[in-house]
Amino acid sequence: MVLLVEDNPMDAYMIENTLKSTGLPLNIITATDSGEAMDVFKQFERSGQGLALIVLDWKLPSNSGEELLTYARQSKACGDVPILVASSSSSPSEIREMMKHGATAYFPKASDYDEYSDLKRLVLKLLKVERSTP
């Protein structure tokens, strides 16, 4: 299972399609805000199941990605899960904050689909899949 937390429908569409393009059998749960993401975290904590990957938008309208990232890192169900933060910000200080709060990796949101090939390679690396990608 992969949890995608993204409030922008176009970004969610692009990221979800990129995840599907890995060829991996990934079930993707999409949360459009921090409340939905918290519900998913709690559901996984209750069930004892784990997630394979979390893709998290850093700038959410209600709670920040920072709060969700901190919560996920303290969660029994998500504490060791790779967390990929996607953001339109490329500010070095913001990227340092993401990493300080437990992000495994950072991906700058791309402006066109071709740029998402970098995301595909990064996801495969985080999931430790040895596969050649175009």
ABEGO torsion letter per residue (X at the ends): XBBBBBABAAAAAAAAAAAAAAGBBBBBBBBABAAAAAAAAAAAAAAGBBBABBBBBABBABBBAAAAAAAAAABAAAAABBBBBBBABABAAAAAAAAAAGBABBBBBBABAAAAAAAAAAAAAAAGBBBBBX
